[in-house]
Amino acid sequence: MALISLIFFCFLSQAKELNRFLTKYPADTLRYINEDGRTVYIQNRPGVLTVINGFNSFDIITESSNTDFLVNISSHKSKILIEGISNSHTEYNLLKNHQIFVAGLGKTSAKKIAEGRNARLHVSDEWVTYFDSYKKLIYVLNLVTDKKISINISNKNNPFFIPEVYMVNSSNILFTDIDENGISFLNSFNQNTKINTVLYKSTQSGTKLEICGNSDYISFGEFPFEGVTRQSKIMYLPLGAQTNLAGYETIYTSSDHDIGNMICKKESLFFIKSTQENEKTKVKTTDVFKLNLKDQKTTQITFNGGITQIIELDEKIIIPLRGELYLALGENNLVQDSLKSNKLSEEEELPLGL
């Protein structure tokens, strides 16, 4: 009993090392907050999305009271995408499309541009991609010219599958897909030539592919579905003036049943790795790890053992855990609500002539 108590105490001690993500807004209302905490999107009323800029707040979208909102932003940070999910708690439809809006970051108005899911901004926020769950098509929309193309996917029958899309540039589009045998693969579609090329195809069924990227590289990972015994892999592709999209290298492999959920940063990427699994119950112990892109070494970031999701929030990486939000990367930066004083500091002087 003493040994069990000691182990439990050690676990609690390690768990306390996580810093809570502190904001002035309740976690269940927060949709986005920038690095300095001065541009915030919250949903504190049913069906209403509010943007806060400094001391001013505006209702940017008002829909039915049963609508929830998702906010997505790219590293370029000039625009935001908003997905409005109607009847999110009463209509459990796997094929339901969401309303998609676009707005300038911090601006007070939004424009509806489409209906679909998994909307993302790309290439200096000039392009948007989204998936139509009913038509099984990926749409690529240029926000400047309104040019729109569609890309067919192989999967037509699996309602759970939603492809991930990443635009390398205005011509080359990467997207994930699965065939009729459940084999995942990564495609490259060229807008100019209309040619679709398979860049990577899994050798095993029961896995999913993820894509994330940075200005210097693209990474894609292969991770097993829950309850499936498969290998995990992460691939790395540096970007340059003449990038060979097929020239990726494998920088991580593991026989553990990792969750994935990759987030790409400049010199490293973060993901959720399985550290152990109970052979009888098949319950996994999972934590956040950082993979260094230079030496390809992994570093364990958290020691809580039950982490299943990480979220990129501007420069921060946030961990939702048991109803609270914690920091895996970044620091709290609570801005002051007080107005700047007109009183001169000791170092300041009145201008001559006054």
C-alpha positions as CSV (number, residue, x, y, z in Angstrom):
1,M,0.0,0.0,0.0
2,A,2.8,2.4,0.8
3,L,4.4,1.7,-2.6
4,I,1.1,2.4,-4.3
5,S,0.7,5.7,-2.4
6,L,4.2,6.7,-3.3
7,I,3.6,6.1,-7.0
8,F,0.3,8.0,-6.9
9,F,2.0,10.9,-5.1
10,C,4.8,11.0,-7.7
11,F,2.2,11.0,-10.5
12,L,0.4,14.0,-8.9
13,S,3.7,15.8,-8.4
14,Q,4.5,15.4,-12.1
15,A,1.0,16.4,-13.2
16,K,1.3,19.7,-11.2
17,E,4.2,20.7,-13.3
18,L,1.8,21.7,-16.1
19,N,1.0,25.5,-16.0
20,R,-2.7,26.4,-16.4
21,F,-3.6,28.5,-19.3
22,L,-4.9,31.7,-17.7
23,T,-7.2,34.1,-19.5
24,K,-10.0,36.5,-18.4
25,Y,-12.5,34.4,-20.3
26,P,-14.1,31.0,-19.3
27,A,-12.5,28.1,-21.2
28,D,-15.9,27.0,-22.6
29,T,-16.5,30.4,-24.3
30,L,-13.1,30.9,-25.8
31,R,-12.7,30.3,-29.5
32,Y,-9.4,32.2,-30.2
33,I,-7.0,34.5,-28.4
34,N,-3.9,36.0,-30.0
35,E,-0.4,36.0,-28.4
36,D,-0.8,39.3,-26.5
37,G,-4.3,38.6,-25.5
38,R,-5.8,41.7,-27.1
39,T,-7.7,40.1,-30.0
40,V,-10.2,37.5,-28.7
41,Y,-13.1,35.5,-30.2
42,I,-15.6,34.2,-27.7
43,Q,-19.1,32.6,-27.7
44,N,-20.6,33.6,-24.4
45,R,-24.2,33.7,-25.7
46,P,-26.0,31.0,-27.7
47,G,-25.6,31.5,-31.4
48,V,-23.5,34.6,-31.1
49,L,-19.8,34.9,-31.9
50,T,-18.1,38.0,-30.4
51,V,-14.8,39.6,-31.3
52,I,-13.0,41.6,-28.7
53,N,-10.3,44.2,-29.6
54,G,-8.7,45.8,-26.6
55,F,-11.7,47.5,-24.8
56,N,-14.2,47.1,-27.7
57,S,-16.4,44.1,-28.4
58,F,-18.6,43.4,-31.4
59,D,-21.0,40.6,-32.3
60,I,-19.5,39.4,-35.6
61,I,-22.0,36.6,-36.4
62,T,-25.5,36.0,-35.0
63,E,-27.2,32.7,-35.9
64,S,-29.8,30.4,-34.3
65,S,-29.4,29.8,-30.6
66,N,-28.4,26.2,-31.2
67,T,-25.3,27.2,-33.3
68,D,-21.7,26.6,-32.1
69,F,-18.7,28.1,-33.7
70,L,-15.2,26.9,-34.6
71,V,-12.5,29.5,-35.4
72,N,-9.4,28.7,-37.5
73,I,-6.4,30.8,-38.3
74,S,-3.2,30.3,-40.2
75,S,0.3,31.3,-39.4
76,H,-0.1,34.3,-41.7
77,K,-2.7,35.8,-39.3
78,S,-4.5,38.2,-41.6
79,K,-7.8,36.4,-41.9
80,I,-9.9,33.9,-39.9
81,L,-12.2,31.2,-40.9
82,I,-15.4,30.5,-38.9
83,E,-17.5,27.3,-39.0
84,G,-21.0,27.6,-37.8
85,I,-22.4,24.3,-36.6
86,S,-26.2,24.4,-36.3
87,N,-28.0,22.2,-33.8
88,S,-24.7,20.8,-32.7
89,H,-26.1,19.2,-29.5
90,T,-29.3,17.7,-31.0
91,E,-28.5,16.8,-34.7
92,Y,-25.8,14.1,-34.7
93,N,-25.3,13.8,-38.4
94,L,-21.9,12.7,-39.5
95,L,-22.4,14.1,-43.0
96,K,-23.7,17.5,-42.0
97,N,-21.9,20.4,-43.6
98,H,-21.2,23.6,-41.6
99,Q,-21.6,27.2,-42.6
100,I,-18.2,28.7,-43.4
101,F,-17.4,32.4,-43.0
102,V,-14.3,34.4,-43.6
103,A,-13.3,37.7,-41.9
104,G,-10.2,39.9,-41.4
105,L,-8.5,39.1,-38.1
106,G,-10.1,41.4,-35.5
107,K,-12.6,42.9,-38.0
108,T,-16.2,43.4,-37.1
109,S,-17.9,41.7,-40.0
110,A,-17.8,38.3,-41.6
111,K,-18.8,36.9,-45.0
112,K,-20.3,33.5,-45.7
113,I,-18.4,31.8,-48.5
114,A,-19.4,28.2,-48.5
115,E,-20.9,25.2,-46.7
116,G,-18.6,22.3,-45.8
117,R,-16.2,21.0,-43.1
118,N,-12.6,21.2,-42.1
119,A,-12.1,24.7,-43.6
120,R,-8.4,25.9,-43.7
121,L,-6.5,29.0,-44.9
122,H,-3.4,28.7,-47.1
123,V,-0.7,30.6,-48.9
124,S,-0.8,34.1,-47.3
125,D,-4.5,33.6,-46.5
126,E,-5.4,34.0,-50.1
127,W,-6.8,30.4,-50.5
128,V,-9.4,28.4,-48.6
129,T,-9.9,24.7,-48.7
130,Y,-12.9,22.8,-47.3
131,F,-14.6,19.4,-47.7
132,D,-18.2,18.8,-48.8
133,S,-19.4,15.8,-46.9
134,Y,-22.3,15.1,-49.1
135,K,-20.6,15.4,-52.5
136,K,-17.3,13.9,-51.2
137,L,-15.4,16.7,-52.8
138,I,-12.5,18.9,-51.7
139,Y,-13.0,22.5,-52.8
140,V,-10.2,25.0,-53.3
141,L,-11.3,28.6,-53.3
142,N,-9.2,31.7,-54.1
143,L,-10.5,34.6,-51.9
144,V,-9.0,37.2,-54.3
145,T,-10.3,36.0,-57.6
146,D,-13.2,33.8,-56.5
147,K,-11.7,31.0,-58.6
148,K,-12.9,27.6,-57.3
149,I,-11.9,24.1,-58.3
150,S,-13.0,20.7,-56.9
151,I,-10.9,17.6,-56.2
152,N,-12.4,14.1,-56.1
153,I,-11.4,11.7,-53.4
154,S,-11.3,7.9,-53.6
155,N,-13.3,7.3,-50.4
156,K,-17.1,7.4,-51.2
157,N,-18.5,5.2,-48.5
158,N,-16.8,5.9,-45.1
159,P,-18.8,8.6,-43.4
160,F,-16.2,9.0,-40.7
161,F,-13.4,10.1,-43.1
162,I,-12.6,13.8,-43.6
163,P,-9.5,14.5,-45.6
164,E,-6.7,16.8,-44.4
165,V,-5.5,19.4,-46.9
166,Y,-2.3,21.4,-47.1
167,M,-1.4,23.8,-49.9
168,V,2.3,24.0,-50.5
169,N,1.8,26.9,-52.9
170,S,-0.9,28.2,-55.3
171,S,-0.3,25.2,-57.6
172,N,0.4,22.1,-55.4
173,I,-2.2,20.8,-53.0
174,L,-1.6,17.9,-50.6
175,F,-4.5,15.9,-49.3
176,T,-5.1,12.6,-47.5
177,D,-7.3,9.8,-48.8
178,I,-8.2,6.1,-48.2
179,D,-9.1,3.4,-50.6
180,E,-11.8,0.7,-50.5
181,N,-9.5,-1.6,-48.4
182,G,-8.9,1.1,-45.7
183,I,-5.3,1.9,-46.9
184,S,-4.4,5.5,-46.3
185,F,-2.4,7.5,-48.8
186,L,-1.2,11.0,-49.4
187,N,-1.9,12.7,-52.8
188,S,-0.4,15.8,-54.5
189,F,-2.8,17.6,-56.9
190,N,-1.4,20.2,-59.3
191,Q,-3.9,22.9,-60.2
192,N,-2.1,23.8,-63.4
193,T,-1.7,20.3,-64.9
194,K,-4.7,18.8,-63.2
195,I,-2.5,15.7,-62.4
196,N,-3.0,13.8,-59.2
197,T,0.1,12.0,-57.9
198,V,0.3,9.5,-55.0
199,L,3.3,10.6,-52.8
200,Y,2.9,8.1,-50.0
201,K,0.8,4.9,-49.5
202,S,0.6,3.0,-46.3
203,T,1.6,-0.7,-46.2
204,Q,-1.0,-1.4,-43.5
205,S,-4.7,-0.8,-43.0
206,G,-6.3,0.8,-40.0
207,T,-4.2,3.9,-39.9
208,K,-4.8,7.6,-40.5
209,L,-2.6,10.3,-42.0
210,E,-2.1,13.8,-40.7
211,I,-0.4,16.8,-42.3
212,C,1.0,19.9,-40.7
213,G,3.5,22.5,-42.0
214,N,5.6,25.5,-41.4
215,S,7.2,28.0,-43.7
216,D,10.3,25.8,-43.9
217,Y,8.9,22.3,-44.1
218,I,6.0,20.0,-44.3
219,S,5.4,16.9,-42.1
220,F,3.0,14.1,-42.4
221,G,2.4,11.3,-39.9
222,E,0.8,7.9,-39.9
223,F,-0.9,6.8,-36.7
224,P,-3.2,3.8,-35.9
225,F,-6.9,4.1,-35.1
226,E,-8.0,3.4,-31.6
227,G,-7.8,-0.3,-30.7
228,V,-5.7,-1.2,-33.7
229,T,-2.1,-2.5,-33.3
230,R,-0.1,-0.7,-35.9
231,Q,3.2,1.2,-36.3
232,S,3.5,5.0,-36.0
233,K,5.6,7.0,-38.4
234,I,6.4,10.7,-39.0
235,M,7.9,12.0,-42.3
236,Y,9.6,15.3,-43.0
237,L,9.9,17.3,-46.2
238,P,12.0,20.5,-46.3
239,L,10.7,23.3,-48.5
240,G,12.7,25.3,-51.0
241,A,12.6,27.0,-54.3
242,Q,12.6,23.6,-56.1
243,T,11.0,21.3,-53.7
244,N,10.6,17.6,-54.7
245,L,7.4,16.6,-53.0
246,A,8.4,13.0,-53.2
247,G,11.7,13.7,-51.4
248,Y,10.6,13.2,-47.9
249,E,12.4,11.3,-45.2
250,T,11.2,9.3,-42.2
251,I,12.3,11.0,-39.0
252,Y,10.3,8.9,-36.4
253,T,9.1,5.4,-36.2
254,S,7.5,3.6,-33.2
255,S,5.7,0.3,-32.5
256,D,3.7,2.2,-29.9
257,H,0.1,3.1,-30.7
258,D,0.6,6.9,-30.8
259,I,-2.4,9.2,-31.1
260,G,-0.7,11.8,-33.3
261,N,-2.5,15.2,-33.4
262,M,0.7,16.8,-34.8
263,I,1.5,20.5,-34.5
264,C,4.4,21.9,-36.5
265,K,6.6,24.6,-35.1
266,K,9.8,26.1,-36.6
267,E,12.4,23.7,-35.4
268,S,10.3,21.0,-33.9
269,L,6.9,19.3,-34.0
270,F,4.6,18.3,-31.1
271,F,2.5,15.2,-31.0
272,I,0.8,12.8,-28.6
273,K,2.8,9.6,-28.0
274,S,1.8,6.4,-26.2
275,T,4.3,5.5,-23.5
276,Q,2.6,2.3,-22.4
277,E,-0.5,0.2,-22.8
278,N,-2.3,-2.2,-20.4
279,E,-2.3,-5.6,-22.2
280,K,-5.6,-6.6,-20.5
281,T,-7.7,-3.4,-20.7
282,K,-5.9,-1.9,-23.8
283,V,-5.9,1.5,-22.0
284,K,-3.0,3.6,-23.2
285,T,-0.9,6.1,-21.3
286,T,-0.4,9.1,-23.5
287,D,1.5,12.3,-23.2
288,V,2.8,15.2,-25.3
289,F,6.2,14.8,-26.9
290,K,8.4,17.2,-28.8
291,L,10.3,15.9,-31.9
292,N,13.4,17.9,-32.7
293,L,13.8,18.2,-36.4
294,K,17.6,18.6,-36.4
295,D,18.6,15.6,-34.3
296,Q,15.3,13.7,-34.6
297,K,15.2,13.1,-30.8
298,T,12.0,13.1,-28.8
299,T,11.5,14.9,-25.5
300,Q,8.6,14.2,-23.2
301,I,6.8,17.4,-22.3
302,T,4.0,16.2,-20.0
303,F,3.8,13.4,-17.5
304,N,0.0,13.2,-16.9
305,G,-0.7,10.0,-18.8
306,G,-4.1,10.8,-20.0
307,I,-3.7,13.5,-22.7
308,T,-5.7,12.9,-25.9
309,Q,-5.7,16.3,-27.6
310,I,-3.5,19.3,-28.1
311,I,-4.6,22.6,-29.7
312,E,-2.5,25.3,-31.4
313,L,-3.5,28.7,-30.3
314,D,-1.4,31.4,-32.0
315,E,2.2,30.7,-30.7
316,K,0.9,28.6,-27.8
317,I,0.1,24.9,-27.6
318,I,-2.8,24.2,-25.3
319,I,-3.8,20.9,-23.6
320,P,-7.5,20.4,-22.6
321,L,-7.5,18.1,-19.6
322,R,-10.3,17.3,-17.2
323,G,-12.2,20.5,-17.9
324,E,-9.2,22.8,-17.7
325,L,-6.7,24.2,-20.2
326,Y,-2.9,23.8,-19.7
327,L,0.2,25.1,-21.5
328,A,2.4,22.7,-23.3
329,L,4.2,25.5,-25.1
330,G,4.2,29.3,-24.5
331,E,3.6,31.5,-21.5
332,N,0.6,33.3,-20.0
333,N,0.3,36.9,-21.0
334,L,-2.6,38.5,-19.2
335,V,-2.9,42.1,-20.5
336,Q,-3.7,44.9,-18.2
337,D,-7.2,46.4,-18.2
338,S,-6.0,49.8,-16.9
339,L,-5.6,52.7,-19.2
340,K,-2.2,54.2,-19.6
341,S,-1.6,56.9,-17.0
342,N,-1.0,60.4,-18.1
343,K,1.4,60.9,-15.2
344,L,5.0,61.2,-16.2
345,S,7.5,58.7,-15.0
346,E,10.7,59.8,-13.2
347,E,12.7,59.2,-16.4
348,E,10.4,61.4,-18.6
349,E,10.8,65.2,-18.9
350,L,8.5,67.9,-19.9
351,P,9.3,69.3,-23.3
352,L,11.2,72.7,-23.4
353,G,9.0,75.7,-23.6
354,L,6.2,74.5,-21.4
